[in-house]
Amino acid sequence: MAKTPLLQLSDIALTFGGDPVFEDLSLVVQPGDRVALVGRNGSGKSTLMKVMAGLVLPDSGTRVAAPGVQVGYMEQDPKMAGFATLGDYAASGLDIDEAYKVDMVAEGLKFDPAGDVNTASGGERRRAALAKLMAEAPELMLLDEPTNHLDIEAIAWLENELKTTRAGFVLISHDRAFLRALTRATLWIDRGQVRRAEQGFEHFEAWRDKIWEEEDQQRHKLNRKIKAEARWAVEGISARRKRNQGRVRALQELRAQRAAQITRQGTAAMAFDGGSTSGKKVIEAVGLTKAFDDKPIVKAFDLTVQRGDRIAFVGPNGVGKTTLIKMLLGQEAPDAGSVKLGTNLDIAVFDQTRAALNEDMTLWENLANDPELGVSGKSDQIMVRGTPKHVVGYLKEFLFNEAQARASVRSLSGGEKARLLLARLMARESNLLVLDEPTNDLDIETLDLLQDILGDYDGTVLLVSHDRDFLDRVATTTVAMEGNGQAVVYAGGWSDYRAQRGGDFVEAKEASKPLAKKEKPVEKKAATGLSFTEKHRLEELPAVIDKITAEIAKLEELLADPALFTQQPVKFQKATDALIARQTALSDAEEEWLVLEGKAAG
């Protein structure tokens, strides 16, 4: 028996600003579908997802969701007016007996539900929006860049949750490893057309390249036919007084067909110029120690950075990766230890907050008002690695058109802002690049290009990223910041680090001692007889037990209402099921605490 689709779009047409975004678009999402939605920045991925969510109405066509099916959409910029805390927003729309789910999801995503919405960062607001969606557990989830602003641990938690869900989902992400692990089908938006393959993202690039190769072959055949017909038309004039008008019309139709073909968007003309050569030793850090409010960032950390190194810094959000890089650059003073910078350094920084961009200014003004690029005021030229270039011409190299050059930065998508920031960065000569989350919002093709040019870059790279695939492709050394001031240097990228580490985060005895490539560290035992992970779990269990106990009390208070069973039987049953689940969780947590406490006591 055929399944009823969760969602169906038929003959969708949508136009923004004169040019069609979609025409004659039709697609179906089935129960249990796990779909990657891919395409270049600006191709309409987020717009299509909003059409699927019913938030953007098409000019024509129909959107049909199956009866009783809830379609959930993770908002990129959630509206939180009227909510005091992030938790209040995330729990809105949930029954009181389901509100505990927000706390469970918040723990996995690592955000504080008690956080004030007025002071929350963009990343915290996005995590609250994701928590809201996960807690609601709709039959179809629409996830637009859910991994942005998540650290690797939170990404791994989300990946596991999505692996085990029965819900269908459509997923936009720049994180290749995330897409490969989760998807079984691919929707590809290319020049207004949406194609579907019943294969996950792992096979996308081979499928895309095959389609492009077939297009190139067809275009080549069409050009040859036009050339032959045009030669006949010219040569036939002297041989015949009257030309075959049918063939002339056919030639005109062939030319119209070629004109109607939409050329594939090229790749940005990105390049880094190493400029002058730095000294062989770029940075030498000895015994770095730093703490904020008694929270250790690093303890007795040693690191030597040689010219040409690509060093990645990984670890949970808030562990101090950016602080450590600032100390290595001499921008932040350590509490103890020393940093010696090499000679002849030209440093260029990609800031994940994109603070270098003025969102109220145009793209033109953002490039033409930069003292570091040698321009100010209303100049129409900038110096690009020592060569003057027209602002618009340079923007076109990064796939911006002339109309966009006069538009405000605020109108750009996240990926376009990242591309503009790269344009500013690449106009400069440098020999030490600091890239803080450069991969956020970039499309797959631009990520490929960025990875390639970093491989060809003559200088040195310090990189912060949560994109595991990008780390594997770029990094030659990984500094793992594992909490409690521990920072360990490993050879290779993310996968090499994982293999050497041999499991969950470990506490290293010597923070800066590199591990041999094939060495597997044994988790250190604390003085209590517990491993570091077990000790940490024992410390956090009392708070977990208190939270579950409070949830049970709320559910028991709800079920104490004698009218609930007769007036709202469905809600009564859901609350009962939730109470049983929380009581089981409490029993498991108490049992775990007893086991660990006994082990600690020896």
Secondary structure, DSSP 8 states (H G I E B T S, - for coil): -----SEEEEEEEEEETTEEEEEEEEEEE-TT-EEEEEE-TTSSHHHHHHHHHTSS--SEEEEEE-TT--EEE--SS---TT-SBHHHHHHTTS-GGGTHHHHHHHHHHT--TTSBTTT--HHHHHHHHHHHHHHH--SEEEEESTTTT--HHHHHHHHHHHHH--SEEEEE-S-HHHHHHH-SEEEEEETTEEEEESS-GGGHHHHHHHHHHHHHHHHHHHHHHHHHHHHHHHHHHHH-SS--HHHHHHHHHHHHHHHHS-----------B--S---SEEEEEEEEEEEETTEEEEEEEEEEEETT-EEEEE--TTSSHHHHHHHHTTSS--SEEEEEE-SS--EEEE-TT-TTS-TTSBHHHHHHS-GGGT--TT-SEEEETTEEEEHHHHHHHTT--HHHHTSBGGGS-HHHHHHHHHHHHHTSB-SEEEEESTTTT--HHHHHHHHHHHHH-SSEEEEE---HHHHHHH-SEEEEEEETTEEEEEESSHHHHHHHHTSS----SSTT----TT------B-TTS-BHHHHHHHHHHHHHHHHHHHHHHHHHHHHT-THHHHH-HHHHHHHHHHHHHHHHHHHHHHHHHHHHHHHHT-
